[in-house]
Amino acid sequence: MNEKLLTTKKRGLLVFLLTTLLLIVATAVFVWGVTKLDSGVETNKWLWITVTAISFLWMTLGWIFYCGLKVLKPQEALVLTLFGKYIGTLKGEGFYFVNPFCSAINPAATTKLNQSGDVKTKETHVTPNGVTFETVNKKMSLKIMTLNNNRQKINDCLGNPVEIGIAVTWRIIDTAKAAFNVDNYKEFLSLQCDSALRNIVRLYPYDTAPGIDTTGDGIADEGSLRGSSDIVARRIKDEIQKRVDEAGIEIIEARITYLAYAPEIAAVMLQRQQASAIVDARKLIVDGAVGMVEMALDRLKEKGTIELDEERKAQMVSNLLVVLCGNRDAQPVVNSGSLY
């Protein structure tokens, strides 16, 4: 079902003024007619009875036209049905008049999600007698809203459980599809976000791992949830959009708001990361130390400062590596005698 806009209904002010004026006239005519009939008028008696009856009928039923008056603020829409048939949608700010027997439809009017931009769905009224009652606002919001879904625990492609949360920015672009193609478009969007998030996250490892193909092209790459967050978010957005097209919803953006290992493996994974960091740091230190030893030997040979045999070179290399690669400051031993 496609949206049908009602663009010729912006005459609410005219109908309001005309209806009010006619009610005032009908009241005046009714009072005047009753006065004439009470005074015992004989001329055109049936005419006065007819005019009085018509005035009374308008006073009794004329208020029905007020039911067809609709006021919309910017970025609001109203989906209308007449005896179960969809007749169109009102969009844009203005004062409208439609068939008084039309009904507004919004299946998600009372649904509240963990998001920004929800329209106030219930309005509280107090009668002169002090009785309080609530009415449901059936208007649809066309504003851009942000859905912050609950965190999910999902296994990544290596089987490690991770907790992840996303924020999805969305809006309604087709009110007819949102109202009639799905039962409740807000709950539908929330469930599709959960499903799409699960489908995409299971394709990636939490951190870079060798031999993992995250793109589906058969070639291993370095994609990961932690290092490729923009790419992952874009894939999540596209996946959600495919699922909510039938609900008349446009997904503007999806962003990862929370990402961490699940508590049951967080400590182990932290130790693993620490061990990996230590190994990488040691590798860098050793590479630098070997380069410094090579440079020292080359400079001594170029300058001719001292001639070292292979045994002394090996001893010098060993001492320098111990000094450069050690965790603590070196404690030198001064030899005041012969080198040999």
N, C-alpha and C positions, 0 to 999 in steps of 0.2 A: 504494500500500500504506500502510495506516494503522497507527499504533503500538498494540500490545496489551500492557497492563501485567500482570505476574504479581504479584498482591498476596497470594497465599496460600502463598508459598514460604519464609517466614521461620521455618524450623524447623531451621536448620543445626546449632545447638548440640545439640538433642535427638538428631538423627541421628548427630552426631559421638560423643556420649557413649554412645549405644546401640550403635553399631558397634564402638567401642573395647571396651566391656564384653563384647560377644558374642565378639570376637576373643580376649579374655583367657579367657573361659569355655571357648571352643572349644580353646584351647591346653591348658588344664588337663584338659579331658575327654580330649583326644587322648593326653596323657602318661599319664593314669590308665588309659585303655583299652589302650594299648600295654603298660603294666606288667601289667595283668590277663591279657592274652593271652600275654605272656611267661612268666607264672607257671603257665600251663597250666590255666586255669579251664575247667571242663567244663560248669557250669550256665550256661544262657543265652549260650552261646558266640557264636551268630550275632547276638544282640542287641548284644553288645559290639563285634563286628566292624562292625555297621551304625552304631553310635554313633561309633566311631572314624573310620569313613569319612566320615560327615557332618561331624565336627569337622575332619578334614583338608581336606574340600572348602571349608568356610567359611574356614579359615585361608588357603587358596589364593586364593579369589575374593572374600572379604569386603572386601578393600581397595578394590574397585571403587567402593564407596559413597563413599569419600573423594573420588573424582573429581567427584562431584556437589555438593561443598561450595563455595560461592562467598562471598567477603567483599567488600563494597563500602563505600567511604568516602563521605562527603558529596559531592554533586554529581558522582557517577559513575553510569554505566549499563552494562548488559551485554545485548547483543542475542543471542538464542539461537535456534539452528536444530537440528532433529532430523532426521537423514538428508535434509538439503536443504530441509526445510520450516520456515518461520518459525513459532515457537511462542509468542514473547512477549519482553518486555523487563523486566529487573530494574532498578528505580530506587530510589535512597535508600540510606542507610547501613544495614548489617545483615549478619547471617550467614544465608545462604540455602542450601537444598538443592533441587536440581533433578535431573532425569533424568541419571544419570552419562554417558549417551551423547550429551548435548547438546554442541553446538559453539558457541563464541562467535565473532561476526562483527564485524570492524571493518576495512573496506577501507583506511582511512587510518592504520592503526596505526603504520606505519613512515615516514609522511610528515612531514617537518619543514619548516615554513614560517618566514618571518621574522616571528615573532609571539610574544606572551606567552601563558602559560597552557597550553602544550603538556604533555600528560600524558607521564610517563616511559614510553616505549614498549618499551624493552628493559631487562631485568633480568639481571644477571650472577650466576651461581651457580658455586660451587667444590665439587667432590666431595671426599670424604675422600682420594682418591688424588691430589688436586692438579689434576684436569682441570677446566678452565674452559669453561663453555658459557653461551649466552644464550637467554632465552625472551622472546617477544613478548607484551606486555600488550595484550589485546584490549578493554580497557574504554574506553568513550567518555566524554569529559569534557563535563559539562553546565555548566561554568563560563563566565563571560563572558570572551572572549578578544579580543585586539587584533591585527589583521593589518596590518602595515606593509609595503605592497607597494612594489616598486622604482619609482623615478622613471621616468616616461615622457616621451618627446618627442612632442608633439602640436601640430598646426597649429590655431590659433584661427580664428574666423570670418573674419578678415582675411587668413588665410594665413601669419601670423607663427608660427614654431616656438617653442613654450614648453615648459619642463620643469616637470612637476607630479608631486607625490606625495601620497598620501592614507593615512590610518589608519582602518581599519574595525573597529568594535567589534561582535562577533557572538557568538551561542551557538546550540547545537542545541536545538530544541524538539520534534522528532519523530525519534526514533532509527531507526525503521523506514525512513522516507524517506531519511535520511542514509545508511543502510547498503545499501539495495536500489535506490533510484531513480536514483542516479548511481554512476559507477564509483569515484570517489574524491572525497569531499565537500570536502576541503581544497583540492585542486587545482582542483576545479570552482569553488569560491568565489573563488580567486585569479584565475582566468581571467575570471570574470564581473565582478570588480572592474575589471580592466583594460579590458574591453569597455565597461562602463557609463561609466567615466571618460572614455574617448575620445569616446563619443557625446554627453556633456554638454559637455565642454570645447569642442568644435568649434562650439557654438552661441553662445559668448561671445567678445568681444574681450578681450585682456589688460587694456587700459585703456579708459576710456570713449571711445566713438567715435560720431559723429553718424550718424543714419539706420540704426541697427542694431536689429533686433527680436529680442530674446533669449527672449521668452515665447511667441512663436508666435501672438499675437493680431492681428498686422498693424499694430501701432502701435510706432513707434520708442521706445526707452526708454534709460535710462542704465545698464543692467546691464553688469557687467564681472567678470572673474575676480578682479581686485585689489580692487574696491570692493564686490562683492556676494558675498563668500566664504561667508557663512552661507546665502544662498539657493542658491548653487551646490552647497554641501555637502549641503543638504537634497534637492536634485534628484538628486544622485548616490546618496544613500541610498535614495530611492524607486526609482530605476532598478535598483539592485542587488537590492533586496528582491523586485521583480517577477521577476527572473531566478532567484533561489535558493529560491523558495517550494516548488518540487518537491523540493528537497533537504532539506527540514525544518529550514531555518536561518532565524533571525530576525536582522535587521540592526538593531542598537540605535542606532548613530550612525556617521556618516562625517565626517571632518574633513580639510581640506587642510593638509598638514604642510610642503609646500615648493612655491614658485611663483616662477619666474624665466624670463626670456627665455633661449632656447638660446644657447650661447656664441658661435655664428657671427654672431649679430645683436645680441648684448648691447651691444657698444660703440656701434653705430650708434643703437640705441634709447635709450641713455643720452644721446647727443648730442641726439637729438630731444627727450627730456624736458627736458634743460637749456635748449634753445632755447625750448621752450614755456614753461618757468618764467621765462626772461628776458623774453619778450614779455608775459606776464601781469604781471610786476613793473613793467615799463616803463609798461604801460597804467595800472596803479594809481598810479604816480608822477605821470604826466601828468594824470590826473584830479584828484589832490590839488593839483598845482601850479596848474592852471587855477582851481580853487576858491579857492586862496589869493590869486591875482592879482585875481580878481573881488572878493574881500573887501577887499583893499588899496585898490582903486580906489573902491569904495563908501564905505569909511571916510574916505578923503581928500575925497571929494565932500561927505559929511555934515558933516565938521568944518570944511570950507572952508579947510583949511590952505594949499592951493596950487591954483591954477588951471592946468590942463594942456590944451593944445590936442591935437588928434587925433594929430599927429605925435609929440609928447612922450609921449602915452599909449602909442602903439605902441612907442616906444623903451623905455619903462618895462616894458611887458609882456614885450618881448623879453629885457631884462636879467634880470627876475625868473624867467622860464622857464629861462634859461640857468643861473642860480644853483640853482634848485630841482631841475632835471632833470639836472644835470651829474653825471658820475661822480667828479669831484674837487672839492676845496674851491675856492670862488671866490677869484680874486685881484683885489680891487677896485682901480680906478684913481680916485684922488681928483682931482676937477677944482676947482681953487682960483680959477678965473676965472668968467666969465659962463656962464650956462646956454646962451647962444647963441654 
